[in-house]
Amino acid sequence: MDEQEFEAALSLLVGQMENEDVDSHEIFMRLTAILNGMKALGMPLPADLVAMQAEMAEEFAVPDEGEGSGTVA
C-alpha cells in the first residue's frame, strides 16, 4: 500500500466507526493492521489513532491465566 491507500483505508475505517452496528473488535483488528503496515513502511503514525488502538488493545487483552480466573495452581 502507498500513502494514499493507507489514508483511504483509514478514512473508510473512521467512517465505519461512526456506524454503531460495526463490531468494535473488527475495528480494532483492522486499525492494528493499518497502523502496522504504515509502521513497516516508515510512515508517520497518527498519534490519535495510535492512542485509540492502545486503548482498544487494553479492552480486548486476554487476562493472564490464574489472575482472577478462580483456578488453583
N, C-alpha and C positions, 0 to 999 in steps of 0.2 A: 504494500500500500504506500502511496505517496502522501504528502501532507494534505492535499485536497481531499483525498479519500478518507483520511482519518477525521478531518473536520466534518465531512459529510456524515460519517458514521456517528460521531459524537452528537451532531445536530439531530439526527434521527433518534438516537438514544434518549436525548433530553426531551424531545417531543413525546416519545413513548412513556417517559417517566411521568408526564403530566396526566396520562390516562390512568385512572385508578384501577382498572381491570388488569393491568400488567403485573406479572409475578415479580416481586422485588428481588428474589434470588436470581432470576433470569437477568434482570438489570445488572445486578452485582457481577455476575459471571461475564456478561458482555462488556461492562465497563472495565473489568480487570483485563480482559483480552485486548481491548483497545489500548489501554494505558501500557500494557506490556509490549505491544507492537510498537508504540511510539518510543518507548524507552529503548528498545532494541535498535531502533534506527537513529538514536541520539537526538530525538526531537524533544523540545521542552514540554514538560507535562503541566497542564493547567492545575494550579495549586488548589482551586476549589474542588475539582474533580478528584484529585488525589486525596484530599481530606474526606470527601464523601465516600470514596472507596474504602478508606481506612475505617470509617465508622461502620460501614456495611460489613466489613470483614469481621469486626468485633461482634456484630449482631449474628452472623452466620457461623462463628467459630464453634468448632466441636469441643465440648469440655473434655478435659483430661479424665481418663478413667480413674475412679477412686475418689475424685473430688465431688462430693455431694451425690454420688451415684447410689449410695446405700449399700455398696458391696463391701465385704470384708476381705482383706488380703490374707 
